[in-house]
Amino acid sequence: MRIGYGYDSHEFKPGIPLIIGGVKLPHYQGLGGHSDGDVLLHAITDALLGAIAGPDIGSLFPPSDPKWKGSDSAVFLREALKRVAEAGYKLSNLDSALILAAPKIGPHTVAIRKRVAELCKIPEDCVGIKAKTPEGTGTDNAAIAHVTVLLVRNS
Ligand SMILES: [Zn+2]
């Protein structure tokens, strides 16, 4: 078995769509930075790559490369899953914690879990989505994601 851990954060910027876990959420601002700013898919990608001691998402898909501007983050996740398979493993389950002040994630948890399960090709009950508010951390203008994954041998 292998365990992996991923972390990511992005700053909120007005006038762009908010995409978390491959789901577009209704909100007046979105996450800037790398690609489509999908903080959850980036953390999952890094957790998968970390579990096989691979290069991290920033090395594989440099944020400085204009090619990835506005890109669908599912592309990065697919590459990580491909590398996991090549290393002889498959994803067993993942757990995540999202930290953001707004919007409330609760009403969207089911949709996010469904989409992440689809993208990762694992059952929905193998995807943990937990949302917290950034109490006392002063990060109200950011979205943060922590992710752990468990890989098992692909027999
Ligand atoms: Zn990111």
Backbone and ligand atoms as CSV (ligand in chain L), in Angstrom:
chain,resi,resn,atom,element,x,y,z
A,1,MET,N,N,0.833,-1.193,0.000
A,1,MET,CA,C,0.000,0.000,0.000
A,1,MET,C,C,0.872,1.249,0.000
A,2,ARG,N,N,0.330,2.326,-0.496
A,2,ARG,CA,C,1.026,3.616,-0.494
A,2,ARG,C,C,0.058,4.683,0.000
A,3,ILE,N,N,0.570,5.639,0.767
A,3,ILE,CA,C,-0.237,6.775,1.181
A,3,ILE,C,C,0.310,8.024,0.499
A,4,GLY,N,N,-0.575,8.949,0.169
A,4,GLY,CA,C,-0.137,10.199,-0.444
A,4,GLY,C,C,-0.850,11.374,0.190
A,5,TYR,N,N,-0.183,12.523,0.179
A,5,TYR,CA,C,-0.760,13.730,0.761
A,5,TYR,C,C,-0.579,14.896,-0.211
A,6,GLY,N,N,-1.615,15.679,-0.381
A,6,GLY,CA,C,-1.527,16.854,-1.247
A,6,GLY,C,C,-2.144,18.075,-0.591
A,7,TYR,N,N,-1.568,19.221,-0.887
A,7,TYR,CA,C,-2.054,20.504,-0.352
A,7,TYR,C,C,-2.061,21.514,-1.482
A,8,ASP,N,N,-3.069,22.385,-1.494
A,8,ASP,CA,C,-3.057,23.471,-2.476
A,8,ASP,C,C,-3.857,24.650,-1.947
A,9,SER,N,N,-3.572,25.826,-2.460
A,9,SER,CA,C,-4.364,27.010,-2.119
A,9,SER,C,C,-4.410,27.934,-3.329
A,10,HIS,N,N,-5.521,28.622,-3.475
A,10,HIS,CA,C,-5.662,29.635,-4.520
A,10,HIS,C,C,-6.419,30.826,-3.963
A,11,GLU,N,N,-6.097,31.998,-4.533
A,11,GLU,CA,C,-6.735,33.227,-4.090
A,11,GLU,C,C,-7.992,33.508,-4.913
A,12,PHE,N,N,-9.027,34.011,-4.238
A,12,PHE,CA,C,-10.248,34.407,-4.944
A,12,PHE,C,C,-10.007,35.655,-5.773
A,13,LYS,N,N,-10.555,35.630,-7.006
A,13,LYS,CA,C,-10.457,36.774,-7.917
A,13,LYS,C,C,-11.839,36.996,-8.524
A,14,PRO,N,N,-12.251,38.267,-8.641
A,14,PRO,CA,C,-13.575,38.520,-9.218
A,14,PRO,C,C,-13.601,38.236,-10.721
A,15,GLY,N,N,-14.780,37.924,-11.211
A,15,GLY,CA,C,-14.986,37.817,-12.656
A,15,GLY,C,C,-14.553,36.522,-13.302
A,16,ILE,N,N,-14.218,35.507,-12.497
A,16,ILE,CA,C,-13.898,34.210,-13.096
A,16,ILE,C,C,-14.757,33.133,-12.418
A,17,PRO,N,N,-15.042,32.039,-13.133
A,17,PRO,CA,C,-15.909,31.001,-12.552
A,17,PRO,C,C,-15.220,30.273,-11.391
A,18,LEU,N,N,-16.029,29.826,-10.439
A,18,LEU,CA,C,-15.499,29.053,-9.311
A,18,LEU,C,C,-15.689,27.566,-9.607
A,19,ILE,N,N,-14.574,26.848,-9.702
A,19,ILE,CA,C,-14.634,25.412,-9.996
A,19,ILE,C,C,-13.905,24.663,-8.883
A,20,ILE,N,N,-14.641,23.786,-8.206
A,20,ILE,CA,C,-14.039,22.994,-7.134
A,20,ILE,C,C,-14.445,21.533,-7.337
A,21,GLY,N,N,-13.440,20.669,-7.424
A,21,GLY,CA,C,-13.713,19.240,-7.636
A,21,GLY,C,C,-14.359,18.982,-8.984
A,22,GLY,N,N,-14.040,19.807,-9.975
A,22,GLY,CA,C,-14.597,19.626,-11.314
A,22,GLY,C,C,-16.028,20.106,-11.445
A,23,VAL,N,N,-16.546,20.788,-10.415
A,23,VAL,CA,C,-17.931,21.270,-10.436
A,23,VAL,C,C,-17.927,22.799,-10.380
A,24,LYS,N,N,-18.692,23.403,-11.295
A,24,LYS,CA,C,-18.807,24.864,-11.317
A,24,LYS,C,C,-19.829,25.270,-10.264
A,25,LEU,N,N,-19.404,26.081,-9.303
A,25,LEU,CA,C,-20.287,26.477,-8.210
A,25,LEU,C,C,-20.750,27.926,-8.401
A,26,PRO,N,N,-22.020,28.205,-8.084
A,26,PRO,CA,C,-22.504,29.576,-8.220
A,26,PRO,C,C,-21.869,30.486,-7.172
A,27,HIS,N,N,-21.118,31.491,-7.616
A,27,HIS,CA,C,-20.452,32.414,-6.700
A,27,HIS,C,C,-20.015,33.628,-7.505
A,28,TYR,N,N,-19.831,34.762,-6.850
A,28,TYR,CA,C,-19.505,35.985,-7.587
A,28,TYR,C,C,-18.029,36.083,-7.944
A,29,GLN,N,N,-17.213,35.187,-7.434
A,29,GLN,CA,C,-15.803,35.191,-7.807
A,29,GLN,C,C,-15.273,33.752,-7.846
A,30,GLY,N,N,-14.129,33.602,-8.506
A,30,GLY,CA,C,-13.546,32.272,-8.644
A,30,GLY,C,C,-12.115,32.252,-8.145
A,31,LEU,N,N,-11.418,31.155,-8.423
A,31,LEU,CA,C,-10.055,30.999,-7.931
A,31,LEU,C,C,-9.054,31.256,-9.050
A,32,GLY,N,N,-8.144,32.192,-8.803
A,32,GLY,CA,C,-7.145,32.547,-9.804
A,32,GLY,C,C,-5.941,31.630,-9.716
A,33,GLY,N,N,-4.938,31.942,-10.526
A,33,GLY,CA,C,-3.701,31.159,-10.490
A,33,GLY,C,C,-3.708,30.077,-11.544
A,34,HIS,N,N,-3.023,28.988,-11.244
A,34,HIS,CA,C,-2.803,27.879,-12.169
A,34,HIS,C,C,-4.107,27.359,-12.790
A,35,SER,N,N,-4.103,27.227,-14.117
A,35,SER,CA,C,-5.206,26.592,-14.877
A,35,SER,C,C,-6.570,27.175,-14.509
A,36,ASP,N,N,-7.552,26.296,-14.208
A,36,ASP,CA,C,-8.888,26.785,-13.838
A,36,ASP,C,C,-9.002,27.016,-12.325
A,37,GLY,N,N,-7.886,26.903,-11.611
A,37,GLY,CA,C,-7.854,27.191,-10.180
A,37,GLY,C,C,-8.546,26.156,-9.306
A,38,ASP,N,N,-8.743,24.944,-9.847
A,38,ASP,CA,C,-9.472,23.918,-9.091
A,38,ASP,C,C,-8.578,23.342,-7.976
A,39,VAL,N,N,-8.685,23.999,-6.837
A,39,VAL,CA,C,-7.809,23.711,-5.700
A,39,VAL,C,C,-7.917,22.241,-5.240
A,40,LEU,N,N,-9.124,21.682,-5.333
A,40,LEU,CA,C,-9.317,20.295,-4.870
A,40,LEU,C,C,-8.677,19.301,-5.841
A,41,LEU,N,N,-8.915,19.474,-7.138
A,41,LEU,CA,C,-8.298,18.545,-8.101
A,41,LEU,C,C,-6.780,18.662,-8.084
A,42,HIS,N,N,-6.261,19.867,-7.843
A,42,HIS,CA,C,-4.798,20.028,-7.761
A,42,HIS,C,C,-4.235,19.271,-6.564
A,43,ALA,N,N,-4.915,19.357,-5.421
A,43,ALA,CA,C,-4.427,18.664,-4.215
A,43,ALA,C,C,-4.534,17.148,-4.394
A,44,ILE,N,N,-5.601,16.687,-5.061
A,44,ILE,CA,C,-5.739,15.239,-5.321
A,44,ILE,C,C,-4.603,14.787,-6.250
A,45,THR,N,N,-4.348,15.570,-7.296
A,45,THR,CA,C,-3.275,15.248,-8.248
A,45,THR,C,C,-1.928,15.133,-7.530
A,46,ASP,N,N,-1.641,16.088,-6.651
A,46,ASP,CA,C,-0.377,16.068,-5.924
A,46,ASP,C,C,-0.308,14.903,-4.931
A,47,ALA,N,N,-1.434,14.565,-4.326
A,47,ALA,CA,C,-1.460,13.431,-3.390
A,47,ALA,C,C,-1.155,12.132,-4.135
A,48,LEU,N,N,-1.736,11.977,-5.324
A,48,LEU,CA,C,-1.500,10.768,-6.138
A,48,LEU,C,C,-0.043,10.695,-6.566
A,49,LEU,N,N,0.484,11.829,-7.032
A,49,LEU,CA,C,1.882,11.856,-7.481
A,49,LEU,C,C,2.824,11.614,-6.311
A,50,GLY,N,N,2.486,12.184,-5.159
A,50,GLY,CA,C,3.321,11.998,-3.971
A,50,GLY,C,C,3.357,10.550,-3.513
A,51,ALA,N,N,2.230,9.863,-3.651
A,51,ALA,CA,C,2.143,8.469,-3.203
A,51,ALA,C,C,3.078,7.557,-3.978
A,52,ILE,N,N,3.394,7.927,-5.230
A,52,ILE,CA,C,4.336,7.115,-6.020
A,52,ILE,C,C,5.690,7.827,-6.140
A,53,ALA,N,N,5.911,8.804,-5.256
A,53,ALA,CA,C,7.165,9.565,-5.238
A,53,ALA,C,C,7.474,10.168,-6.605
A,54,GLY,N,N,6.431,10.602,-7.293
A,54,GLY,CA,C,6.584,11.206,-8.623
A,54,GLY,C,C,6.863,12.691,-8.520
A,55,PRO,N,N,7.044,13.352,-9.680
A,55,PRO,CA,C,7.207,14.806,-9.687
A,55,PRO,C,C,5.895,15.470,-9.280
A,56,ASP,N,N,5.938,16.679,-8.728
A,56,ASP,CA,C,4.693,17.316,-8.307
A,56,ASP,C,C,4.007,18.019,-9.469
A,57,ILE,N,N,2.798,18.469,-9.223
A,57,ILE,CA,C,1.961,19.046,-10.287
A,57,ILE,C,C,2.640,20.254,-10.937
A,58,GLY,N,N,3.353,21.050,-10.128
A,58,GLY,CA,C,4.012,22.248,-10.650
A,58,GLY,C,C,5.167,21.921,-11.586
A,59,SER,N,N,5.823,20.769,-11.372
A,59,SER,CA,C,6.916,20.357,-12.257
A,59,SER,C,C,6.366,19.789,-13.556
A,60,LEU,N,N,5.271,19.033,-13.464
A,60,LEU,CA,C,4.690,18.417,-14.665
A,60,LEU,C,C,3.967,19.441,-15.532
A,61,PHE,N,N,3.287,20.374,-14.869
A,61,PHE,CA,C,2.471,21.370,-15.579
A,61,PHE,C,C,2.804,22.754,-15.032
A,62,PRO,N,N,3.942,23.333,-15.439
A,62,PRO,CA,C,4.395,24.601,-14.840
A,62,PRO,C,C,3.346,25.710,-14.984
A,63,PRO,N,N,3.006,26.390,-13.883
A,63,PRO,CA,C,2.030,27.473,-13.943
A,63,PRO,C,C,2.488,28.609,-14.861
A,64,SER,N,N,3.814,28.687,-15.101
A,64,SER,CA,C,4.363,29.741,-15.957
A,64,SER,C,C,4.099,29.449,-17.436
A,65,ASP,N,N,3.740,28.190,-17.771
A,65,ASP,CA,C,3.490,27.806,-19.158
A,65,ASP,C,C,2.080,28.250,-19.563
A,66,PRO,N,N,1.986,29.177,-20.547
A,66,PRO,CA,C,0.666,29.706,-20.943
A,66,PRO,C,C,-0.291,28.623,-21.432
A,67,LYS,N,N,0.276,27.478,-21.813
A,67,LYS,CA,C,-0.504,26.330,-22.270
A,67,LYS,C,C,-1.561,25.904,-21.253
A,68,TRP,N,N,-1.259,26.084,-19.960
A,68,TRP,CA,C,-2.146,25.582,-18.900
A,68,TRP,C,C,-3.092,26.648,-18.360
A,69,LYS,N,N,-3.003,27.873,-18.924
A,69,LYS,CA,C,-3.871,28.948,-18.456
A,69,LYS,C,C,-5.338,28.600,-18.744
A,70,GLY,N,N,-6.160,28.574,-17.717
A,70,GLY,CA,C,-7.585,28.283,-17.874
A,70,GLY,C,C,-7.888,26.826,-18.183
A,71,SER,N,N,-6.844,25.983,-18.165
A,71,SER,CA,C,-6.997,24.573,-18.513
A,71,SER,C,C,-7.884,23.816,-17.515
A,72,ASP,N,N,-8.590,22.797,-18.031
A,72,ASP,CA,C,-9.403,21.924,-17.184
A,72,ASP,C,C,-8.460,21.065,-16.331
A,73,SER,N,N,-8.577,21.177,-15.022
A,73,SER,CA,C,-7.651,20.469,-14.129
A,73,SER,C,C,-7.814,18.957,-14.178
A,74,ALA,N,N,-8.897,18.473,-14.792
A,74,ALA,CA,C,-9.076,17.024,-14.946
A,74,ALA,C,C,-7.924,16.436,-15.766
A,75,VAL,N,N,-7.325,17.257,-16.637
A,75,VAL,CA,C,-6.177,16.823,-17.447
A,75,VAL,C,C,-5.018,16.402,-16.535
A,76,PHE,N,N,-4.772,17.195,-15.481
A,76,PHE,CA,C,-3.667,16.902,-14.549
A,76,PHE,C,C,-3.968,15.631,-13.746
A,77,LEU,N,N,-5.227,15.534,-13.337
A,77,LEU,CA,C,-5.643,14.371,-12.548
A,77,LEU,C,C,-5.496,13.084,-13.366
A,78,ARG,N,N,-5.907,13.146,-14.642
A,78,ARG,CA,C,-5.791,11.965,-15.515
A,78,ARG,C,C,-4.331,11.549,-15.672
A,79,GLU,N,N,-3.432,12.515,-15.819
A,79,GLU,CA,C,-2.009,12.195,-15.961
A,79,GLU,C,C,-1.490,11.532,-14.676
A,80,ALA,N,N,-1.915,12.038,-13.516
A,80,ALA,CA,C,-1.477,11.450,-12.246
A,80,ALA,C,C,-1.997,10.016,-12.114
A,81,LEU,N,N,-3.250,9.789,-12.502
A,81,LEU,CA,C,-3.827,8.439,-12.408
A,81,LEU,C,C,-3.108,7.479,-13.361
A,82,LYS,N,N,-2.702,7.992,-14.528
A,82,LYS,CA,C,-1.973,7.182,-15.494
A,82,LYS,C,C,-0.621,6.765,-14.892
A,83,ARG,N,N,0.037,7.710,-14.240
A,83,ARG,CA,C,1.342,7.416,-13.632
A,83,ARG,C,C,1.202,6.434,-12.474
A,84,VAL,N,N,0.102,6.568,-11.731
A,84,VAL,CA,C,-0.168,5.636,-10.629
A,84,VAL,C,C,-0.317,4.212,-11.192
A,85,ALA,N,N,-1.081,4.073,-12.287
A,85,ALA,CA,C,-1.284,2.763,-12.916
A,85,ALA,C,C,0.040,2.204,-13.438
A,86,GLU,N,N,0.855,3.073,-14.050
A,86,GLU,CA,C,2.152,2.639,-14.576
A,86,GLU,C,C,3.087,2.167,-13.465
A,87,ALA,N,N,2.916,2.751,-12.285
A,87,ALA,CA,C,3.747,2.358,-11.144
A,87,ALA,C,C,3.222,1.071,-10.495
A,88,GLY,N,N,2.083,0.567,-10.998
A,88,GLY,CA,C,1.554,-0.704,-10.502
A,88,GLY,C,C,0.550,-0.566,-9.371
A,89,TYR,N,N,-0.042,0.638,-9.243
A,89,TYR,CA,C,-1.005,0.859,-8.161
A,89,TYR,C,C,-2.336,1.345,-8.694
A,90,LYS,N,N,-3.352,1.273,-7.832
A,90,LYS,CA,C,-4.628,1.927,-8.145
A,90,LYS,C,C,-5.119,2.629,-6.887
A,91,LEU,N,N,-5.941,3.654,-7.117
A,91,LEU,CA,C,-6.477,4.443,-6.008
A,91,LEU,C,C,-7.548,3.642,-5.283
A,92,SER,N,N,-7.418,3.532,-3.974
A,92,SER,CA,C,-8.416,2.831,-3.162
A,92,SER,C,C,-9.447,3.824,-2.633
A,93,ASN,N,N,-8.994,4.854,-1.939
A,93,ASN,CA,C,-9.917,5.910,-1.481
A,93,ASN,C,C,-9.159,7.204,-1.274
A,94,LEU,N,N,-9.920,8.282,-1.187
A,94,LEU,CA,C,-9.296,9.572,-0.875
A,94,LEU,C,C,-10.146,10.312,0.136
A,95,ASP,N,N,-9.494,11.153,0.908
A,95,ASP,CA,C,-10.201,12.001,1.857
A,95,ASP,C,C,-9.690,13.426,1.678
A,96,SER,N,N,-10.569,14.390,1.907
A,96,SER,CA,C,-10.169,15.771,1.685
A,96,SER,C,C,-10.773,16.698,2.721
A,97,ALA,N,N,-10.109,17.814,2.922
A,97,ALA,CA,C,-10.655,18.916,3.719
A,97,ALA,C,C,-10.503,20.179,2.897
A,98,LEU,N,N,-11.619,20.868,2.707
A,98,LEU,CA,C,-11.626,22.147,1.984
A,98,LEU,C,C,-11.805,23.232,3.021
A,99,ILE,N,N,-11.009,24.300,2.919
A,99,ILE,CA,C,-11.121,25.392,3.878
A,99,ILE,C,C,-11.384,26.673,3.108
A,100,LEU,N,N,-12.573,27.216,3.273
A,100,LEU,CA,C,-12.912,28.479,2.617
A,100,LEU,C,C,-14.077,29.146,3.334
A,101,ALA,N,N,-14.069,30.479,3.287
A,101,ALA,CA,C,-15.087,31.250,3.993
A,101,ALA,C,C,-16.426,31.218,3.256
A,102,ALA,N,N,-16.365,31.276,1.908
A,102,ALA,CA,C,-17.576,31.290,1.097
A,102,ALA,C,C,-17.231,30.816,-0.308
A,103,PRO,N,N,-18.168,30.232,-1.047
A,103,PRO,CA,C,-19.538,29.925,-0.641
A,103,PRO,C,C,-19.596,28.698,0.262
A,104,LYS,N,N,-20.756,28.450,0.843
A,104,LYS,CA,C,-20.960,27.240,1.643
A,104,LYS,C,C,-20.863,26.026,0.725
A,105,ILE,N,N,-20.056,25.053,1.120
A,105,ILE,CA,C,-19.839,23.875,0.283
A,105,ILE,C,C,-20.909,22.806,0.536
A,106,GLY,N,N,-21.490,22.812,1.716
A,106,GLY,CA,C,-22.484,21.801,2.114
A,106,GLY,C,C,-23.489,21.436,1.026
A,107,PRO,N,N,-24.171,22.430,0.433
A,107,PRO,CA,C,-25.185,22.106,-0.583
A,107,PRO,C,C,-24.602,21.458,-1.841
A,108,HIS,N,N,-23.284,21.525,-2.015
A,108,HIS,CA,C,-22.654,21.013,-3.238
A,108,HIS,C,C,-21.822,19.751,-3.000
A,109,THR,N,N,-21.787,19.298,-1.754
A,109,THR,CA,C,-20.927,18.156,-1.418
A,109,THR,C,C,-21.254,16.922,-2.260
A,110,VAL,N,N,-22.550,16.655,-2.442
A,110,VAL,CA,C,-22.956,15.453,-3.187
A,110,VAL,C,C,-22.453,15.530,-4.629
A,111,ALA,N,N,-22.634,16.704,-5.252
A,111,ALA,CA,C,-22.198,16.878,-6.648
A,111,ALA,C,C,-20.681,16.778,-6.772
A,112,ILE,N,N,-19.964,17.370,-5.822
A,112,ILE,CA,C,-18.495,17.325,-5.868
A,112,ILE,C,C,-18.011,15.884,-5.680
A,113,ARG,N,N,-18.600,15.192,-4.700
A,113,ARG,CA,C,-18.201,13.797,-4.449
A,113,ARG,C,C,-18.435,12.948,-5.699
A,114,LYS,N,N,-19.582,13.135,-6.337
A,114,LYS,CA,C,-19.944,12.362,-7.536
A,114,LYS,C,C,-18.928,12.616,-8.655
A,115,ARG,N,N,-18.611,13.872,-8.889
A,115,ARG,CA,C,-17.689,14.219,-9.982
A,115,ARG,C,C,-16.271,13.714,-9.705
A,116,VAL,N,N,-15.805,13.875,-8.466
A,116,VAL,CA,C,-14.459,13.416,-8.123
A,116,VAL,C,C,-14.384,11.885,-8.248
A,117,ALA,N,N,-15.436,11.190,-7.812
A,117,ALA,CA,C,-15.474,9.724,-7.929
A,117,ALA,C,C,-15.402,9.313,-9.394
A,118,GLU,N,N,-16.163,10.014,-10.249
A,118,GLU,CA,C,-16.151,9.747,-11.694
A,118,GLU,C,C,-14.751,9.925,-12.265
A,119,LEU,N,N,-14.141,11.073,-11.956
A,119,LEU,CA,C,-12.822,11.384,-12.504
A,119,LEU,C,C,-11.769,10.396,-12.015
A,120,CYS,N,N,-11.915,9.954,-10.770
A,120,CYS,CA,C,-10.919,9.047,-10.181
A,120,CYS,C,C,-11.258,7.576,-10.418
A,121,LYS,N,N,-12.427,7.330,-11.000
A,121,LYS,CA,C,-12.890,5.964,-11.274
A,121,LYS,C,C,-12.927,5.108,-9.999
A,122,ILE,N,N,-13.470,5.693,-8.937
A,122,ILE,CA,C,-13.672,4.951,-7.690
A,122,ILE,C,C,-15.119,5.206,-7.224
A,123,PRO,N,N,-15.656,4.322,-6.368
A,123,PRO,CA,C,-17.032,4.527,-5.899
A,123,PRO,C,C,-17.161,5.818,-5.076
A,124,GLU,N,N,-18.374,6.372,-5.075
A,124,GLU,CA,C,-18.604,7.619,-4.339
A,124,GLU,C,C,-18.326,7.476,-2.836
A,125,ASP,N,N,-18.526,6.261,-2.309
A,125,ASP,CA,C,-18.286,6.103,-0.870
A,125,ASP,C,C,-16.787,5.944,-0.556
A,126,CYS,N,N,-15.954,6.161,-1.572
A,126,CYS,CA,C,-14.497,6.178,-1.363
A,126,CYS,C,C,-13.938,7.594,-1.498
A,127,VAL,N,N,-14.826,8.574,-1.519
A,127,VAL,CA,C,-14.415,9.977,-1.663
A,127,VAL,C,C,-14.929,10.777,-0.462
A,128,GLY,N,N,-14.031,11.215,0.381
A,128,GLY,CA,C,-14.412,12.038,1.536
A,128,GLY,C,C,-14.286,13.513,1.175
A,129,ILE,N,N,-15.366,14.269,1.392
A,129,ILE,CA,C,-15.338,15.716,1.147
A,129,ILE,C,C,-15.782,16.400,2.433
A,130,LYS,N,N,-14.896,17.139,3.058
A,130,LYS,CA,C,-15.257,17.857,4.280
A,130,LYS,C,C,-14.920,19.329,4.088
A,131,ALA,N,N,-15.852,20.190,4.443
A,131,ALA,CA,C,-15.596,21.617,4.277
A,131,ALA,C,C,-15.579,22.304,5.639
A,132,LYS,N,N,-14.641,23.217,5.791
A,132,LYS,CA,C,-14.495,23.976,7.034
A,132,LYS,C,C,-14.368,25.458,6.676
A,133,THR,N,N,-14.694,26.300,7.654
A,133,THR,CA,C,-14.439,27.731,7.460
A,133,THR,C,C,-13.097,28.062,8.119
A,134,PRO,N,N,-12.406,29.082,7.584
A,134,PRO,CA,C,-11.039,29.368,8.049
A,134,PRO,C,C,-10.997,30.155,9.357
A,135,GLU,N,N,-11.610,29.606,10.400
A,135,GLU,CA,C,-11.684,30.293,11.696
A,135,GLU,C,C,-10.301,30.721,12.187
A,136,GLY,N,N,-10.117,32.010,12.303
A,136,GLY,CA,C,-8.905,32.516,12.941
A,136,GLY,C,C,-7.631,32.402,12.132
A,137,THR,N,N,-7.730,31.994,10.856
A,137,THR,CA,C,-6.494,31.833,10.087
A,137,THR,C,C,-6.233,33.037,9.179
A,138,GLY,N,N,-7.228,33.918,9.036
A,138,GLY,CA,C,-7.034,35.107,8.204
A,138,GLY,C,C,-6.924,34.795,6.727
A,139,THR,N,N,-7.496,33.668,6.292
A,139,THR,CA,C,-7.379,33.273,4.885
A,139,THR,C,C,-8.738,33.342,4.178
A,140,ASP,N,N,-9.548,34.348,4.554
A,140,ASP,CA,C,-10.903,34.455,3.994
A,140,ASP,C,C,-10.920,34.670,2.483
A,141,ASN,N,N,-9.828,35.160,1.914
A,141,ASN,CA,C,-9.824,35.395,0.466
A,141,ASN,C,C,-9.156,34.263,-0.315
A,142,ALA,N,N,-9.027,33.105,0.342
A,142,ALA,CA,C,-8.400,31.965,-0.332
A,142,ALA,C,C,-9.236,30.709,-0.143
A,143,ALA,N,N,-9.027,29.758,-1.030
A,143,ALA,CA,C,-9.564,28.411,-0.831
A,143,ALA,C,C,-8.367,27.483,-0.687
A,144,ILE,N,N,-8.446,26.611,0.305
A,144,ILE,CA,C,-7.336,25.710,0.630
A,144,ILE,C,C,-7.867,24.276,0.592
A,145,ALA,N,N,-7.067,23.347,0.083
A,145,ALA,CA,C,-7.477,21.941,0.087
A,145,ALA,C,C,-6.342,21.066,0.607
A,146,HIS,N,N,-6.705,20.150,1.489
A,146,HIS,CA,C,-5.790,19.100,1.954
A,146,HIS,C,C,-6.386,17.770,1.500
A,147,VAL,N,N,-5.550,16.880,0.991
A,147,VAL,CA,C,-6.048,15.597,0.494
A,147,VAL,C,C,-5.097,14.468,0.896
A,148,THR,N,N,-5.674,13.357,1.315
A,148,THR,CA,C,-4.864,12.148,1.471
A,148,THR,C,C,-5.441,11.071,0.557
A,149,VAL,N,N,-4.565,10.237,0.018
A,149,VAL,CA,C,-5.014,9.114,-0.817
A,149,VAL,C,C,-4.358,7.832,-0.317
A,150,LEU,N,N,-5.062,6.725,-0.563
A,150,LEU,CA,C,-4.491,5.410,-0.298
A,150,LEU,C,C,-4.456,4.642,-1.622
A,151,LEU,N,N,-3.259,4.168,-1.965
A,151,LEU,CA,C,-3.112,3.357,-3.183
A,151,LEU,C,C,-2.888,1.915,-2.767
A,152,VAL,N,N,-3.430,0.999,-3.584
A,152,VAL,CA,C,-3.174,-0.427,-3.358
A,152,VAL,C,C,-2.564,-1.009,-4.636
A,153,ARG,N,N,-1.867,-2.107,-4.504
A,153,ARG,CA,C,-1.250,-2.789,-5.649
A,153,ARG,C,C,-2.316,-3.163,-6.663
A,154,ASN,N,N,-2.022,-2.914,-7.905
A,154,ASN,CA,C,-2.934,-3.229,-8.998
A,154,ASN,C,C,-2.663,-4.674,-9.428
A,155,SER,N,N,-3.353,-5.622,-8.803
A,155,SER,CA,C,-3.000,-7.035,-9.044
A,155,SER,C,C,-3.720,-7.592,-10.272
L,1,ZN,ZN,ZN,-3.516,24.751,-7.635
